[in-house]
Amino acid sequence: MANMNFNTICVCGAGAMGSGIAQVSATAGFSTVLYELNKDVLERSKTTIEKNLEKLIEKNRIPGEEKEKIFNRIRFTNDLNECTGEVIIEAIVEKAEIKIELLNQLAMVNVNKTILATNTSSLSVSEIGNSVSNPHRVIGMHFFNPAPLMKLVEVVKAEKTSDETVQTIITLAQQLGKIPVVCKDSPGFIVNRVARPFYIESLQLVEESEIDFETMDKLLEATGFKMGPFRLMDLIGNDINYAVSSSVFEQLNRPERLKPSYIQKEKVEKGELGKKTGKGFYEYN
């Protein structure tokens, strides 16, 4: 399987991450299925991908004639029965029970050798895999936002993931133009585990009124960070970032130093999720 030729990649979930992964897949030349149950979300995804491709043309990243070819490689659907391929990449809401339910449905419409990859940021891939038929073919394939730009992909090996599945996903990631890094299934994997103090400490300083979030961003950006923590949380989505912080906090037995911030919790409760809603720590047009 590690030497297989990939024909069709299926991405489930047409939010920012799923749309980005589908764009990456189609750009790499793969026939791509993008599944989303919500028709409005699916239509927004079409518009977003078209706009992203137009921007690439404007920046001379791709020739003009490539846009239509890339876009036409994507089949947009809300029919789960059309979600078939050599690899399925799930990129839906960050809730284990919903991911497990979808992956089991996908297992029923695909052959046993189809790889089921979850793009979870922090949930236990082993817990997910152990609840799905043929868990040896379940693996974590964690892209970073925005998927078309970010090169790193964490390849997360669960308890029962086969070595063959790992090698296949490494091969796929490379063919997608990404840099795969294999890691074991642990809270936050590598990047999100390392990044928690970056966000949590910044939020705690604001909670203690030591500094405001805009000043914090400017200071860190001045030291070399491409983006400060609050701009980055707005880009990722406060709902996603808070969910990851909460997941890592619980899985590590609630260490006080990693306690999620009530400021970010309030943002999520108000629907101020960042760029995708027009308001987070900053406001966006």
CORFENNOR-V685431 format. One record per backbone hydrogen bond with DSSP energy under -1.0 kcal/mol. NH is the residue of the N-H (numbers start at 0). CO is the residue of the C=O. If there is no record, write none. Layout:
# CORFENNOR-V685431
nh-><NH/NH>
co-><CO/CO>
This chain:
# CORFENNOR-V685431
nh-><3/8/9/10/11/12/18/19/20/21/22/23/24/25/26/27/28/29/30/31/32/33/34/35/41/42/43/44/45/46/47/48/49/50/51/52/53/54/55/56/57/58/59/60/61/65/69/70/71/72/73/74/76/81/82/83/85/86/87/88/89/90/94/98/99/100/101/102/103/104/105/106/107/113/114/115/116/117/118/127/128/129/130/131/136/137/138/139/140/141/148/149/152/153/154/155/156/161/165/166/167/168/169/170/171/172/173/174/175/176/177/178/180/182/184/188/192/193/194/198/199/200/202/203/204/205/206/207/208/209/215/216/217/218/219/220/221/223/224/231/232/233/234/235/236/237/240/241/242/243/244/245/246/247/248/249/250/251/252/253/257/258/264/265/266/267/268/269/270/271/272/273/274/276/279/283>
co-><0/30/86/32/88/34/14/15/16/17/18/19/20/21/22/23/25/24/6/72/8/74/10/76/37/38/39/40/41/42/43/44/45/46/47/48/49/50/51/52/53/54/56/55/55/62/65/66/67/69/70/31/33/78/79/81/7/7/114/9/116/11/92/94/95/96/97/98/99/100/101/102/103/110/85/136/87/138/89/123/124/125/127/128/133/134/115/155/117/153/145/145/178/141/180/139/182/135/161/162/163/164/165/166/167/168/169/170/171/173/172/150/152/154/156/185/187/189/190/194/195/196/198/199/200/201/202/203/205/204/211/212/213/214/215/216/217/220/219/227/228/229/230/231/232/272/236/237/238/239/240/241/242/243/244/245/246/247/249/248/254/255/260/261/262/263/264/265/267/266/270/278/233/273/281/277>
